[in-house]
Amino acid sequence: MKAVRLVAPNRPLELHDVPQPHPGSHDVLVRVKAAGICHSDAHYRAGKSRVHPLPLTLGHEVAGVVEQCGGEVRNFRPGDRVCLHYLATCGTCEHCAREHEQFCTAGQMIGKYRDGGFAEFIVIPERSVFKLPEEIPFEHGAIMMCSSATSLHALNKARLKSGESVAVFGVGGLGISAIQLAQALGAPEVFAVDIQPHKLELAKQLGAVPVNAALADAVETIRELTRGRGVDVALELIGLPLTMQQAVRSLAIQGRAALAGITEKSFDVSPYHELINREAEIIGVSDHLANEIPPLLEMARGGKLNLTSVVTRTVPLDAGAINETLDRLEKFGEDMRVVICP
């Protein structure tokens, strides 16, 4: 089968012919119909985050059709439309038992520590497979497995309650989902912070209040719009020290800043003025949980999450097209989400 693989850091991905994988007794073989290209994939190619072993097929946002089931698989059959949780886990360690499987002692992330979805087929344990409703296109099902699921996890970690206000820093693939999910969870006001006018216009169309950080100080603007109060929840989805700092500074008393953007850099915090005196919190967000996927799918099936505007374009399973997309992601280009359709 064809697969687009990372051979070494700081080198373009390559198209290889590799053996088609075979499912074990508890595994499902999925024919890939859609695989999202995530900013994390650009980090992997650039060597900012370790991928092992190499060469390895990237891709952790995957949806497709069940091709074959292992002998012990009970909940799926060939032909089922499915989407895949990003982790292959043991299901038995203390973290899995507590449904915090992102810390599984034997967990392997697809597209990072085991072959992912930039291929014609992928094998994954049954516990990581979820049925994709007919109402949800494969392209949407794929990107929901990262950007939407992570946005929902960030809102859950921030303990968003109905009636609370939200600021979303970064109106990309995660941000568009975060705006809609915050509204679905009862946020009456959602402020969308970005520097790209077309992204802010899209956020406005979704009912958010746009804040153009290229034209004015984002924190001052949010405080003006909230009559000096600030927001109850701030999501940082970019991974820049400046926007992480802004997320913290935009908080109201007892506000919570959930940081999901990936960065290697630190940022300054004034402990007394920005945290202690407000009883504010900074919360780390590590990916998402399998148990968050069913309610996420239900929100999408019910029309509360629409990702039509997020899928900017599709590309074939072609190394050149995928590398070009990763180049654009590294430059924070205009694409929301690009999806591979083999």
Buried (B, 14 or more C-beta within 10 A) or exposed (E): BBBBBBEEBEEBBBBBEBEEBEBBEBBBBBBBBBBBBBBBBBBBBEEBBEBEEEBBBBBBBBBBBBBBBBEEBEEBEEEBBBBBBBBBBBBEBEBBEEEEBBBBEEBBBBBBBBBBBBBBBBBBBBBBBBBBBEEBBBBBBBBBBBBBBBBBBBBBBBEBEEEBBBBBBBBBBBBBBBBBBBBBBEBEBBBBBBBBEEBBEBBBEBEBBBBBBEEEEBBEBBBEBBEEBBBBBBBBBBBBBBBBBBBBBBBBEEBBBBBBBEBEEEBEBEEEEBBEEBEBBBBEBEBBBBEBBEEBBEBBBEEBBBBEBBBBEEBEBBBEBBBBBBEBBBEBEEBBBBBBBB
